[in-house]
């Protein structure tokens, strides 16, 4: 449904600067917005697009002088835009509660009120599914798994035996929870597999991206704490613990028995060695390799990862390396000539 700028501002917690009656029918990026759309600017680099934007309204932290658009001013424009996005694109209606006729249900399975088990799902013996949780098509749930309330598992999710899933957990398509950890012992005839007999625990409000894997513990638990968000194609090895409210971008890999502190941020393709204990609030730039802890709230980068300012100085010096080598070569030749 459309909103006037005033109505939208009231919904998202913003103040109108400009025409409060302009009609807004959708949301769009600032470069693509039409005269019926609202857009947003949270990064100062995008302010350059304001003069050419056709948007009906712009969510922003401060209205520019002389601007022609209507501005919805708020201290947190990105969060306000997310609220607007939800207004114009509400969550799709949940599927009808109950068990689809094509699902395969084992013995002693409990499906709570309001839960939905989709087509071709498999629930092995002893599974418990909490209230209002939704398992879309082809989800596999191993024996004795416990799933909390209000969860959403998209198609082809696999949850192996014994794992524990909290409330409001979202698992994107194809992710695997509780696969065997990478444990082998060298023997005369090759490698002997070490039994992986632990489980995975996902606490409340965790979201895990498509084709991400979280390995079960060799013994004990692999734990993803409350509010963690993992992107697509992330690998969490056996006996890892990820602290609450930590986020990891795509293709990050955490080796076995490492603990990542709470409220940490790991960029894409970060690799973390095993048996480390990273402090709370650490930030790791993309494609970095972490081989040791650097203390709480440190920003690190590179391989091996180090303080980001030190890494930047090293990178800057590398561009001058060919010139420096030439200069050193000339000095060496000059010195040898003087010796003669």
C-alpha positions, 0 to 999 in steps of 0.5 A: 500500500502507498504512504505519504511521506508523513505517514512513512516518517511516522512508521520509521521514526523520521522527521519530514523536511519538504512535502509531507504529502508526497505519495510513496509507492515503493523502495529503490536504490538511489540511482534507480529510484522513480518519482514514486519511490523512497530511497536512502543515503547512509554512506556519504559517498552516495550523496553525489547522487542526490542532485540527479535522483528522481526519488519521491523521498530520501531517508538521510541523516541530515537534509542538504541545503537547497535539495529539491526532494523530500527528506526523511531525516533520522540519525540511523538512515540505514535502519530506517530504510530497513523498516520502510523495506519491510512495510513495502515488502512484508514477509510472505505468508507462512505455509499452512500448519501441519505435515505434508502428505509426502513427508516421511515422519519417524517414530516418537516425533513431536510437531507442535501447534502451528508448525509446518512440515513441507513436501518431501521432508524427512524427520527421523525418530525422536525429532521435536519441532517447536511452535510455528516453526516452518520446514520447507521442502526437502528438509532432512532432520536426523534422529533426536534433533530438537528444534525451537519455536518460530524457526524457518528452514529453507529447502534442502537444509540438513540437520544431523542427529542430536543437534539442538536448535534454538528459537527464531533460527533461520537456515538458508537453502542447502546449509548443513548443521552437524556434518562430521568434523574433519578428524583423521589419525594417520595409520600404516594403511593411510588415515583412520577416521576419528568418530565425531560423536558430539553435536551442534548447538545453535542458540536463539536468533541465529541466521545461517546462509546458503550452503554453509556448514557447521561441523559437529564436535568430536566430543562435546559441542560446536556452539553458535551463540545467540544472534550470530549471523553467518553468510553463505559458504562459511565453514565452521569446524568441529568444537568451534565456539562463535560468540554472540552477535558475531557476523561472518561474511562469505567463504570464511573458514574457522579451524577446529577448537577455535573460540571467536569472541562476541560482537566480532566482525569477519570479512569475506574469505577470512581464514582462522587457524585452529585452537585460537581464542579471539577476543571480543569485538575483533574486526578482521578485513577480507582475505586475512589469515588469523594465526594469533589473537590481537586483543579486544576490538582490534582491527586487523588485516593481511596474512599473517593478520596484523594491526591494520595500520601496520598492514597498510604501511607494508602494502604501501611500501611494496609498490615502491619495492621495484624502484628501491631494488634498482636504487640499491643495485646502483649503489652496490655497483657504485660502491664496488667501483670505488673499491677498485 
